[in-house]
Amino acid sequence: MPVWIALCLPIALLAAFPDLSIAARAEKPPPVPAEEYPLYDLVVRSKYLMSGTTLVLIERLTVARVDKDEREYFSREFFEAEGVFGGQLPGTLLDDFFSKLKAPSRLEAKFNFGVQYRFFSNGVPEEPEVSLAPIPASSRPGLAQDAPSAVGVLRLSRVGFTPREDQALVYVEEERPDGAGGGLLIRLHRRGKVWTITDTEVLWVSRTDEPGQESP
């Protein structure tokens, strides 16, 4: 085949079948906006990092509720029935949070919580193996050598905001190697430029019994 034909053939195919390029783009979820990462950093540091943590495992795609029959706790009905946060969440905050749960987004190497992290896709580690989050100058002296060095795989939702972006809501779940884990809904407030965690609600917990112990 002449070179010019080989070069022109892909262009001709895309012109004749434009849906091919649209489908290819649709296969890759959109990236998570940069403004959500500082809140992820705050949540990971506050809820999951311990003195001996040196590695955080993160699922590449954000949590989503694509099918109404999955993750039933991601619904207004569940929030109302269970009185999540005492029913005090602003409606506009819930609107934004639930709208972002309709489809997954792609997390990128923009975390800055102070230890290394590794992305997973469907439970399989990606390459390169580890992304290095910048370690603060006060970088964790005297880490406990016998403490667990890695948390379970974290799955993050998109961050929901109020229109003024002074309140936020994010869901995080952890799946540990032994099958234990849990899902947290975390509420945050902003004063000036500083975000703080104001409340946490446990949506579900999975436990495994240690040998010689009985379930409570």
C-alpha positions, 0 to 999 in steps of 0.5 A, spaced: 500 500 500 502 506 498 504 511 504 499 516 502 494 511 502 496 509 509 496 516 512 489 518 509 485 512 510 484 513 518 482 520 516 477 518 511 474 512 516 473 518 521 470 522 516 465 517 514 464 514 521 464 520 526 461 516 531 468 512 532 471 518 534 466 520 539 465 513 542 473 513 543 473 519 547 467 517 551 470 511 553 475 515 557 472 518 563 473 526 564 478 528 569 477 530 576 477 538 577 484 540 580 480 544 586 477 537 589 484 535 590 486 539 597 479 536 600 481 529 598 488 531 601 485 533 608 480 527 608 486 522 607 491 525 612 485 526 617 482 519 616 487 514 614 494 516 615 497 513 621 504 514 624 507 508 620 503 509 613 508 510 607 503 508 602 496 509 600 492 505 595 487 509 591 482 506 585 483 510 579 476 512 578 471 515 582 465 512 586 459 512 582 452 510 582 451 508 575 445 503 576 439 505 581 440 498 584 447 499 586 449 503 592 442 504 595 446 509 600 447 514 594 440 516 594 436 522 597 431 516 600 436 513 604 439 520 606 432 522 609 430 515 612 437 514 615 437 522 617 444 523 615 447 528 618 441 530 622 437 532 615 441 538 615 445 538 609 443 544 604 439 541 598 444 545 593 449 541 596 446 534 595 444 536 588 451 537 586 453 531 590 448 526 587 449 529 580 456 527 580 455 520 582 451 519 576 458 517 572 465 516 574 471 521 573 478 519 573 483 521 578 490 524 576 497 524 580 495 531 583 494 528 591 499 532 596 497 528 602 505 527 604 506 520 603 507 515 596 501 513 593 499 508 588 493 507 583 489 501 582 484 500 576 479 494 578 483 492 583 489 491 579 495 496 580 497 501 575 504 502 572 508 506 574 507 503 580 508 509 585 506 516 584 510 521 589 506 526 593 511 531 596 513 530 603 512 536 608 519 539 611 516 536 617 516 529 614 514 524 619 520 523 624 521 516 627 516 512 623 514 506 627 517 500 623 512 495 626 506 499 624 502 497 617 505 501 612 499 501 607 492 502 608 487 498 604 484 501 597 481 507 598 475 509 593 473 516 593 467 520 590 467 526 587 466 532 591 459 536 592 459 543 593 454 549 595 454 554 590 458 559 594 463 553 595 463 554 602 460 547 604 462 540 601 461 533 601 465 527 599 464 519 600 470 515 601 471 507 602 476 503 604 477 496 602 482 492 606 486 486 604 482 481 609 475 484 607 474 489 612 472 496 611 467 501 611 464 507 607 464 514 610 461 520 608 464 527 610 462 534 611 467 540 610 466 547 611 470 553 609 472 559 612 476 564 608 481 559 604 481 554 610 477 547 609 476 543 615 472 537 617 466 538 621 462 532 621 463 524 619 457 519 618 459 512 617 454 509 612 457 502 612 462 497 615 464 490 614 468 486 619 472 480 619 473 476 625 480 475 628 481 467 630 479 465 636 474 471 637 466 471 636 462 476 632 459 481 637 
